[in-house]
Amino acid sequence: MQKLLKLHLMSKPSSNPYLKLSSAAIQMALIIGGFTFLGNYLDNKWHYGQIMTIIFAFIGIGIGLYIVIKEVKQLNDEN
């Protein structure tokens, strides 16, 4: 019985678009926050002012937007 349940759960991919988009939003927030934290760390370590925080925040925004656009495009292709 456990094998059948396991096979059923593994073979059925999540098709809920809201779940996929909410996970993409969480990924975007974590990426932006992580890159901003990294930029802040480098600013404090090398005494650059706030320039590294700004640069890394924009890099994180770009990567986050890329991920969200890729997810939305994939959802449109599925439907």
C-alpha positions as CSV (number, residue, x, y, z in Angstrom):
1,M,0.0,0.0,0.0
2,Q,2.8,2.4,0.8
3,K,4.5,1.7,-2.5
4,L,1.3,2.7,-4.4
5,L,0.9,5.8,-2.4
6,K,4.5,6.8,-2.9
7,L,4.3,6.1,-6.7
8,H,1.1,8.2,-6.9
9,L,2.6,11.1,-5.1
10,M,5.8,11.0,-7.1
11,S,4.1,10.8,-10.5
12,K,1.6,13.6,-9.9
13,P,3.3,17.0,-10.4
14,S,1.9,20.0,-8.7
15,S,-0.3,21.8,-11.3
16,N,-1.6,24.6,-9.0
17,P,-0.3,27.8,-10.7
18,Y,-0.8,29.8,-7.5
19,L,1.5,27.5,-5.6
20,K,4.2,27.8,-8.3
21,L,3.9,31.6,-8.3
22,S,4.0,31.9,-4.6
23,S,7.2,29.8,-4.4
24,A,8.7,32.0,-7.1
25,A,7.8,35.1,-5.1
26,I,9.5,33.5,-2.0
27,Q,12.6,32.7,-4.1
28,M,12.7,36.2,-5.4
29,A,12.5,37.7,-1.9
30,L,15.2,35.4,-0.6
31,I,17.5,36.2,-3.6
32,I,17.1,39.9,-3.2
33,G,17.5,39.7,0.5
34,G,20.6,37.5,0.2
35,F,22.3,39.7,-2.4
36,T,21.5,42.8,-0.3
37,F,22.9,41.2,2.8
38,L,26.1,40.2,0.8
39,G,26.4,43.8,-0.5
40,N,26.0,45.2,3.0
41,Y,28.6,42.7,4.3
42,L,31.1,43.8,1.7
43,D,30.4,47.5,2.4
44,N,31.2,46.9,6.0
45,K,34.2,44.8,5.4
46,W,35.9,47.1,2.8
47,H,34.4,50.5,3.9
48,Y,32.9,51.4,0.5
49,G,29.9,53.3,1.9
50,Q,26.7,51.9,0.4
51,I,27.7,51.3,-3.2
52,M,28.1,47.5,-2.9
53,T,24.7,47.2,-1.2
54,I,23.1,49.0,-4.0
55,I,24.9,47.1,-6.7
56,F,24.2,43.7,-5.2
57,A,20.6,44.7,-4.5
58,F,20.1,45.5,-8.2
59,I,21.8,42.2,-9.2
60,G,19.4,40.3,-6.9
61,I,16.4,42.2,-8.4
62,G,17.5,41.2,-11.9
63,I,18.0,37.5,-11.0
64,G,14.7,37.5,-9.1
65,L,12.8,39.0,-12.0
66,Y,14.4,36.5,-14.3
67,I,13.2,33.6,-12.2
68,V,9.6,35.0,-11.9
69,I,9.4,35.7,-15.7
70,K,10.7,32.2,-16.4
71,E,8.1,30.6,-14.1
72,V,5.3,32.7,-15.7
73,K,6.4,31.8,-19.2
74,Q,6.5,28.1,-18.2
75,L,3.0,28.3,-16.8
76,N,1.7,29.9,-20.0
77,D,3.3,27.2,-22.0
78,E,1.6,24.5,-19.9
79,N,-1.8,26.1,-20.3
